[in-house]
Amino acid sequence: MLNDSVTVITGGAGLLGRAFAKGIAEAGGRAVIADIDAKAARKCAAELGEECGAPERMLAVRMDITDKDSINGALEEILERWGRVDALVNNAYPRNANYGRSFFEVEYEDFVQNVGLNLGGYFVTSQQFARHFQKQKRGNIVNVASIYGVIAPRFEIYDGTPMTMPVEYAAIKSALIHLTRYMAKYLGGSGIRVNALSPGGIFDNQPEAFVEAYNRHCASRGMLAPEEVAGTLVYLLSDLSRHVTGQNIVVDDGFTL
């Protein structure tokens, strides 16, 4: 489906990023695992290359999504290696040490920093890649948002657990969906598509009480495995979605219904 196209995945060494890279390779594309942790990126690329039996379809680069020089340096490295970049998946989730506090415990400085790191990072990374895409008159940007950018939090599912739904997360993901629409409109006519993908909860050994409460809101599957979101990403990266832009696709087994 992806015909050797090159896709850069920020936060590529993480839980979702790893599944995205594997899905891209299995669909015939080439995946760039871009991560601020260069060692983790190299390890992930090596492991996935072995799993897929196609190490030539994996490339690791260091990228800090909040640093313009780092972004452009990574882009140059990819172009030197593969000679093309076709798509960007904004998937990284940078945050400071105080991220995740309950509403009344969040300090202004932390709120601003976390929104800046994440939403700001998605903006500047998209901006720099869009410059390149404009030159080649084609490109594709997919922003990984969330169901909590679409609906208000269901706080009751966190009862009895140490977990919460951070206010920064809701602000970032809802803004990201509208930033997606803004960029799709602004870049319209340039050959660049921009869409958002909003996954539901991804299982990562959360407390059993939380998982059970979450799953009661779903149709059948409940919390998803990372690879169960990757197929929708491959669709958004492929020519099957060539007329889809400015959209937010929710993959959540009905949680938001």
Secondary structure, DSSP 8 states (H G I E B T S, - for coil): --TT-EEEEETTTSHHHHHHHHHHHHTT-EEEEEES-HHHHHHHHHHHHHHHT-GGGEEEEE--TT-HHHHHHHHHHHHHHHS---EEEE------TTTT--GGG--HHHHHHHHIIIIIHHHHHHHHHHHHHHHHT-EEEEEE--GGGTS---GGGGTTSS----HHHHHHHHHHHHHHHHHHHHTTTTTEEEEEEEE--B-SS--HHHHHHHHTTSSSS-SB-THHHHHHHHHHHSGGGTT--S-EEEESTTTT-
